[in-house]
Amino acid sequence: MADAWILFAFLSAIFAALTSIFAKIGIKDVDSNLATALRTVVVLIMAWAMAGIVESYGDMGDITPRTFLFLILSGLATGASWLCYFKAVKIGNVNKVAPIDKSSTVLTMILAFIFLGESFTALSGIGMVVMFAGTMLMIERKDVDETKKTRDSWLIYAILSAVFAALTSILGKVGIEGVESNLGTAIRTAVVLIMAWAIVFMQKTQHDIGSIGRRDGGFLVLSGLATGASWLCFYKALQDGPASLVVPIDKLSILFTVVFAVVFLHEKMSKKSWIGLAMLVCGTLMLLL
């Protein structure tokens, strides 16, 4: 199917939403960096297993140094985004962190227009403005005040997560060209794993693994499986479709994430935040037109 990438992009959004919910439950009593490292082990196993199923191992020798470089850079950006995101999720509400993280869509599209030469229309511009305005509505005044009072604010980590996520998509788009998508995902995941565990050992939190409860461990595994599924779908869509459309569809996960957070995590949403969410979704849909 010529437009199969659209289906993969939507599946990526659904699995991405599940990732956040499972992770929020799983990292409640676990250091966020250690949780990220453990989750990445699950994602790595899943990614390389899929690469084996489609028999893309043999293509490793055909990957050019330039492609390898961009895959590594994309992996590093992903690792940085993950570490910031799950730190933000641990100390903040999912329905606040996710919208800011998903604002990376706007930055991704700008970078795609500039560096990848992807098309830009008036409707795209309007959609981006609506998305940005919706994100701003979901940030309460008290959230900004909290950031001014402490350096450990979830808002700072959420913003950094968005910046690194945008770089991930652009670098990934360049790096995935000419590479089977599952193999590309597996290589990037290996980079993330090395980065995550390096930070864990620097912080000397690896000894806390034995104290992780069965329930927390189970949800971290589920979060990793959801992430792996989301990645495999996302990079398959990114390989076949334009980044300026694949990324917005993937970011529709914000709708599922917020709804799941309200229903299952019992997080509260103000009327202003619901309006902001509606604008985010509308802006995303406008981009698809």
C-alpha positions, 0 to 999 in steps of 0.5 A: 500500500502506497499510504501504509506509512499513515497507518504506521504513524497512527500506531506509533502514536497509540503505543507512544501514549501507552509508554508514558502511562506505563512509565509514570506508574513504573518510575514512582519509586525508581530513579528516572535515569535507572528506569530509562536504562532498564526500559532501553534494554527491553526496547533493544531486545525488541528492536534487534529481534525485529531486525532479525525477523526481517533478516536485515542484519546482512545490510550492516556492511552496506551502511555508509559512514555518513549514515552511521554518523547520523544514526548515532547522533539521532540515538544520542539525541533520543537518549537525551530526550528520554532522560529529560522526559522521564525525569519530568514525568517522575516529578510532574503530571503526565498531562502537563509534561506530554503537551510540552514534549509534543511541542517538538512537532513545531520545531521538527517541522521548521527544521524539516522545511529548512534542512530537508527541503520539505514543502511548507504551505499556509495551512501548515503555518496556521496549524503550527501556530495553533499547536503552539498556542494550544501548548501555551494554554496547557502550561498554567501560571503556577507551572512557570512560577514553580520553574522560577523557584527550583532548578529541579522543575519538571517544566525545564526537563520537559522543554529540553525533552522537546528540543532533543526530540526534534533533533532526533526526528531530523537526524533520524530521517537523514540516517534512515535513508538507504537503511532498512527501518528496523535495522536503523532503529536497532542501531539507534537503540544500542546508542541510547542503551550505552548512553543511559547506562553510562549515566547510571554508572556515573550516578552509581544507581545501578545497585538500586536494581535489586530494590525495584518491586515486581510491580514497578519492574513489570510496568517498566517492561511494559513501557519498554515494549510499548516504546519498542512498538512505537519506534518500529512503527514510527521509523517505518513510517518515517522511511516511507513518508515525509517527516513533516507529516509523519511527526504530526501524526505521531504527536497525536499521541498527546490526545491518548496520553492525556485521556489515559492520564485523566482516566487511569492516573486520575490527574486533573485538567482545567478547562483552559488545559482542555481547550489547549488540548483541543487546539493541539489536536486541531493544529495537528489535523490541519498539518495533515491537510 
